[in-house]
Amino acid sequence: MAEFYLDFEKPIAELRTKLRELSEISTAHPGDAMANCIKMLEDQLDETIRNTYANLSSWQRVQLARHPDRPYALDYISRIFTDFMEFHGDRRFADDKAIVGGFARFNGRPVMVIGTQKGRDMRENLFRNFGWPSAEGYRKAMRLMNMANQAGVPIITFIDTPGAYPGVASEERHIGEAIAVNLRDMFSLQVPVIAVVIGEGGSGGALGISVGNRILLLENAYYSVITPEGCAAILWKNRSFAPRAAEALKLTAADLTELGVADEVIAEPMGGAHVDYDLAAKNLKASLEKNLQELSKFGAAELMDQRYEKFRSIGKVAQLQTETAAESAEEPEA
């Protein structure tokens, strides 16, 4: 496991440190007593890990979604797909390095894969603009999706961004219009579209490439209209209320499945996807394979209708509750 630990993982870090120290002592002074101590500590560590990750709060899952060692889009692409050929540029202004995409093969089948990409260190983050796509990134993504549509191949998108780039330059190049065009045009795609939130799924920056027939979320990913910090800053004028905002936003994979936004939750290794890239990729690949097989049975018109109905139905529960409350209020008192 990576040496970076989140605040709620500190008890696990302390036990691992003790276990490492005991193992070093045991190597120099072997014996049954020392072996028993190590076994007891290993059992305690396993129990602590299970208890910690079985009871994560919404804010803790947000922290895991942002873990600096978490696998990014290119990490999954290299493990799941073959023959990936990256395409560049929006043919209007520039090439946005925060969005990567191109044709690849999935189990021998051609697909178009597109994803938001973060960096591992400061140099990479500057190159990738910290995973904040700009207007040209969304235009590049839509250009690639139109290519896939013409070629008749499925589209798979990986979402991992806190949101679209909010800078002045982004506004000058009409970021809002670029996202709006994607939302409109993705509904017209005649091929299967699967959107996977692999980490952060924040605001319109995430929605701009996630209008899919299926929306899948990794277990510790989140998908929300706004980041918890942004919500806290608006509602309470204080970003320290982010944990409270995370609970209220219902942004976890489990919450979104219950609300009908997410179609499937993909299990992660115990401790998060950063613990075992290969296992995380294996679970994701199995889910993609299953969903692609299901969607391949539909024709173009059915795919468009299903995508439209899926997004039209989001929020219906809240609407019915409001109508029920209104009907109750109109009933005369007995």
DADAJO-V192946 format. One record per pair of residues at least 12 apart in sequence whose C-alpha atoms are under 10 Angstrom apart, sorted by the first residue. I is the first residue (numbers start at 1). J is the second residue. If there is no record, write none. Layout:
i	j
I	J
I	J
This chain:
i	j
1	69
1	271
1	272
1	274
1	275
1	276
2	68
2	69
2	70
2	274
2	275
2	276
3	69
4	67
4	68
4	69
5	64
5	67
5	68
6	60
6	63
6	64
6	67
7	60
7	63
8	52
8	53
8	56
8	60
8	63
9	48
9	49
9	52
9	53
9	60
9	271
11	45
11	48
11	49
11	52
12	44
12	45
12	46
12	47
12	48
12	49
12	52
13	45
14	45
15	41
15	42
15	44
15	45
15	46
15	48
16	41
16	42
16	45
18	38
18	41
19	37
19	38
19	39
19	40
19	41
19	42
19	45
20	38
21	38
22	34
22	35
22	37
22	38
22	41
23	35
23	37
23	38
26	38
49	270
49	271
50	270
50	271
52	270
52	271
53	270
53	271
53	272
54	270
54	271
56	220
57	243
57	246
57	247
57	252
58	220
58	222
58	228
58	243
58	244
58	245
58	246
58	247
58	248
58	249
58	250
58	251
58	252
58	253
58	254
58	255
59	222
59	228
59	242
59	243
59	244
59	245
59	246
59	247
59	251
59	252
60	220
60	243
60	246
61	199
61	219
61	220
61	221
61	222
61	246
61	251
61	252
61	253
61	272
62	199
62	200
62	220
62	221
62	222
62	223
62	227
62	228
62	243
62	246
62	251
62	252
63	199
63	200
63	220
63	221
63	222
64	199
64	200
64	219
64	220
64	221
64	222
64	271
64	272
64	273
64	274
65	160
65	197
65	198
65	199
65	200
65	201
65	218
65	219
65	220
65	221
65	222
65	272
65	273
65	274
66	160
66	161
66	162
66	199
66	200
66	220
66	221
66	222
67	199
67	272
67	273
67	274
68	118
68	119
68	120
68	121
68	274
69	120
69	272
69	273
69	274
69	275
69	277
70	120
70	198
70	199
70	272
70	273
70	274
70	275
70	276
70	277
71	117
71	118
71	120
71	160
71	198
71	199
71	272
71	273
71	274
71	275
71	276
71	277
71	278
71	280
71	281
72	115
72	116
72	117
72	118
72	119
72	120
72	158
72	159
72	160
72	198
72	199
72	273
72	274
72	277
73	99
73	100
73	101
73	113
73	114
73	115
73	116
73	117
73	118
73	157
73	158
73	159
73	160
73	196
73	197
73	198
73	199
74	100
74	101
74	114
74	115
74	116
74	117
74	118
74	158
75	117
75	277
75	278
75	281
76	115
76	158
76	198
76	277
76	278
76	280
76	281
76	282
76	284
76	285
77	101
77	104
77	106
77	113
77	114
77	115
77	158
77	281
77	285
78	281
79	277
79	278
79	280
79	281
79	282
79	285
80	104
80	105
80	106
80	107
80	278
80	281
80	282
80	284
80	285
80	286
80	288
81	103
81	104
81	105
81	106
81	107
81	108
81	109
81	110
81	111
81	113
81	285
82	103
82	104
82	105
82	106
82	107
82	108
82	109
82	110
83	102
83	103
83	104
83	105
83	106
83	108
83	110
84	101
84	102
84	103
84	104
84	105
84	106
84	110
84	111
84	112
84	113
85	101
85	102
85	103
85	104
85	105
85	112
85	113
86	100
86	101
86	102
86	103
86	104
86	112
86	113
86	114
87	100
87	101
87	102
87	103
87	114
87	140
87	141
87	143
87	144
88	100
88	101
88	102
88	137
88	140
88	141
88	144
89	136
89	137
89	139
89	140
89	141
89	143
89	144
90	135
90	136
90	137
90	138
90	139
90	140
90	141
90	142
90	143
90	144
91	136
91	139
91	140
91	143
92	136
92	139
92	140
93	135
93	136
93	137
93	139
93	140
93	173
94	135
94	136
94	137
94	139
94	140
95	134
95	136
95	137
95	139
95	140
96	116
96	127
96	128
96	129
96	132
96	133
96	134
96	135
96	136
96	137
96	138
96	139
96	140
96	141
97	116
97	117
97	118
97	124
97	125
97	126
97	127
97	128
97	129
97	130
97	131
97	132
97	133
97	134
97	136
97	137
98	115
98	116
98	117
98	118
98	119
98	125
98	126
98	127
98	128
98	129
98	130
98	131
98	132
98	133
98	134
98	136
98	137
98	138
98	160
98	161
98	164
98	165
99	114
99	115
99	116
99	117
99	118
99	128
99	129
99	131
99	132
99	133
99	134
99	136
99	137
99	138
99	140
99	141
99	158
99	159
99	160
99	161
100	113
100	114
100	115
100	116
100	117
100	128
100	137
100	140
100	141
100	157
100	158
101	113
101	114
101	115
101	116
101	117
101	140
101	141
101	144
101	145
101	156
101	157
101	158
102	114
102	115
102	141
102	144
102	145
102	147
102	148
102	155
103	144
103	147
103	148
103	153
103	155
106	154
106	285
106	288
106	289
107	285
107	289
109	153
109	154
110	148
110	151
110	152
110	153
110	154
110	155
111	148
111	151
111	152
111	153
111	154
111	155
111	156
111	192
112	144
112	145
112	147
112	148
112	149
112	151
112	152
112	153
112	154
112	155
112	156
112	157
112	193
113	141
113	144
113	145
113	148
113	154
113	155
113	156
113	157
113	158
113	193
113	194
113	195
114	140
114	141
114	142
114	144
114	145
114	155
114	156
114	157
114	158
114	159
114	195
114	209
115	131
115	141
115	156
115	157
115	158
115	159
115	160
115	161
115	195
115	196
115	197
115	198
115	206
115	209
116	128
116	130
116	131
116	132
116	133
116	137
116	141
116	157
116	158
116	159
116	160
116	161
116	197
116	198
116	200
116	205
116	206
116	209
117	129
117	130
117	131
117	132
117	133
117	158
117	159
117	160
117	161
118	130
118	131
118	132
118	133
118	160
118	161
119	131
129	165
130	161
130	162
130	165
131	159
131	160
131	161
131	162
131	163
131	164
131	165
131	200
131	205
132	160
132	161
132	162
132	163
132	164
132	165
132	166
132	167
132	205
132	206
133	161
133	162
133	163
133	164
133	165
133	166
133	170
133	175
133	205
133	206
133	208
134	163
134	164
134	165
134	166
134	167
134	169
134	170
134	171
134	173
134	174
134	175
134	176
134	178
134	179
134	205
135	164
135	165
135	169
135	170
135	171
135	172
135	173
135	174
135	175
135	176
135	177
135	178
135	179
135	205
136	170
136	173
136	174
136	175
136	178
137	164
137	175
137	178
137	179
137	208
138	164
138	175
138	177
138	178
138	179
138	180
138	181
138	182
138	205
138	208
138	209
139	175
139	177
139	178
139	179
139	181
139	182
139	208
140	178
141	157
141	182
141	208
141	209
142	178
142	179
142	181
142	182
142	183
142	185
142	186
142	208
142	209
143	182
145	157
145	182
145	185
145	186
145	189
145	191
145	193
145	209
146	185
146	186
146	188
146	189
146	190
146	191
148	189
148	190
148	191
149	186
149	188
149	189
149	190
149	191
149	192
150	189
150	190
150	191
151	191
152	189
152	190
152	191
152	192
152	300
153	190
153	191
153	192
153	193
154	189
154	190
154	191
154	192
154	193
154	194
154	292
154	295
154	296
155	189
155	191
155	192
155	193
155	194
155	195
155	212
155	292
156	192
156	193
156	194
156	195
156	196
156	209
156	210
156	212
156	214
156	288
156	292
157	193
157	194
157	195
157	196
157	197
157	198
157	209
157	210
157	211
157	212
157	215
158	194
158	195
158	196
158	197
158	198
158	199
158	201
158	206
158	209
158	210
158	216
158	217
159	195
159	196
159	197
159	198
159	199
159	200
159	201
159	202
159	205
159	206
159	207
159	208
159	209
159	210
159	217
159	221
159	223
160	196
160	197
160	198
160	199
160	200
160	201
160	202
160	205
160	206
160	221
160	222
160	223
161	197
161	198
161	199
161	200
161	201
161	202
161	203
161	204
161	205
161	206
161	223
162	199
162	200
162	201
162	202
162	203
162	204
162	205
162	206
162	222
162	223
162	224
162	226
162	227
163	200
163	201
163	202
163	203
163	204
163	205
163	206
163	207
163	208
163	224
163	225
163	226
163	227
164	176
164	179
164	202
164	203
164	204
164	205
164	206
164	207
164	208
165	205
166	205
175	204
175	205
176	204
176	205
176	208
178	208
179	204
179	205
179	206
179	207
179	208
179	209
180	204
180	207
180	208
181	208
182	207
182	208
182	209
182	210
182	211
183	204
183	207
183	208
183	209
183	210
183	211
184	208
184	211
185	211
186	208
186	209
186	210
186	211
186	212
186	304
186	307
186	308
187	211
187	212
187	213
187	303
187	304
187	305
187	306
187	307
187	308
187	311
188	300
188	301
188	303
188	304
188	305
188	307
188	308
189	211
189	212
189	300
189	301
189	303
189	304
189	307
190	298
190	299
190	300
190	301
190	302
190	303
190	304
190	305
191	212
191	213
191	295
191	296
191	298
191	299
191	300
191	301
191	302
191	303
191	304
192	212
192	213
192	214
192	291
192	292
192	294
192	295
192	296
192	297
192	298
192	299
192	300
192	303
192	304
192	307
193	209
193	210
193	211
193	212
193	213
193	214
193	215
193	291
193	292
193	295
193	303
193	304
193	307
194	209
194	210
194	211
194	212
194	213
194	214
194	215
194	216
194	288
194	291
194	292
194	295
195	207
195	209
195	210
195	211
195	212
195	213
195	214
195	215
195	216
195	217
195	262
195	288
196	209
196	210
196	212
196	214
196	215
196	216
196	217
196	218
196	221
196	262
196	264
196	265
196	266
196	284
196	288
197	210
197	215
197	216
197	217
197	218
197	219
197	220
197	221
197	222
197	223
197	253
197	262
197	265
197	266
198	216
198	217
198	218
198	219
198	220
198	221
198	222
198	223
198	266
198	273
198	280
198	284
199	217
199	218
199	219
199	220
199	221
199	222
199	223
199	273
200	217
200	220
200	221
200	222
200	223
200	224
200	227
201	217
201	221
201	222
201	223
201	224
201	225
201	226
201	227
201	251
202	222
202	223
202	224
202	225
202	226
202	227
202	228
202	251
203	223
203	224
203	225
203	226
203	227
204	224
204	225
204	226
205	225
205	226
206	223
206	224
206	225
207	223
207	224
207	225
211	307
211	308
211	310
211	311
212	303
212	304
212	306
212	307
212	308
212	310
212	311
213	263
213	291
213	295
213	303
213	304
213	305
213	306
213	307
213	308
213	309
213	310
213	311
214	261
214	262
214	263
214	264
214	288
214	291
214	292
214	295
214	306
214	307
214	310
215	257
215	260
215	261
215	262
215	263
215	264
215	265
215	310
216	253
216	257
216	261
216	262
216	263
216	264
216	265
216	266
216	284
216	287
216	288
216	291
217	252
217	253
217	254
217	256
217	257
217	261
217	262
217	263
217	264
217	265
217	266
217	267
217	284
218	252
218	253
218	264
218	265
218	266
218	267
218	268
218	272
218	273
218	280
218	283
218	284
219	252
219	253
219	254
219	264
219	265
219	266
219	267
219	268
219	269
219	272
219	273
220	252
220	253
220	254
220	265
220	266
220	267
220	268
220	271
220	272
220	273
221	251
221	252
221	253
221	254
221	265
221	266
221	268
221	272
221	273
222	246
222	250
222	251
222	252
222	253
222	254
222	255
222	256
223	249
223	250
223	251
223	252
223	253
223	255
223	256
223	261
223	262
224	246
224	249
224	250
224	251
224	252
224	256
225	249
225	251
226	245
226	246
226	249
226	251
227	242
227	245
227	246
227	249
227	251
228	240
228	241
228	242
228	243
228	244
228	245
228	246
228	247
228	248
228	249
228	251
229	241
229	242
229	243
229	244
229	245
229	246
230	242
230	245
231	244
231	245
231	246
231	248
231	249
232	244
232	245
232	246
233	245
252	265
253	265
253	266
259	314
259	315
259	316
259	317
259	318
260	310
260	311
260	313
260	314
260	315
260	316
260	317
261	310
261	311
261	313
261	314
261	315
262	314
263	291
263	310
264	287
264	291
265	284
265	287
266	280
266	283
266	284
266	285
266	286
266	287
266	288
267	279
267	280
267	283
267	284
267	287
268	280
268	281
268	282
268	283
268	284
269	283
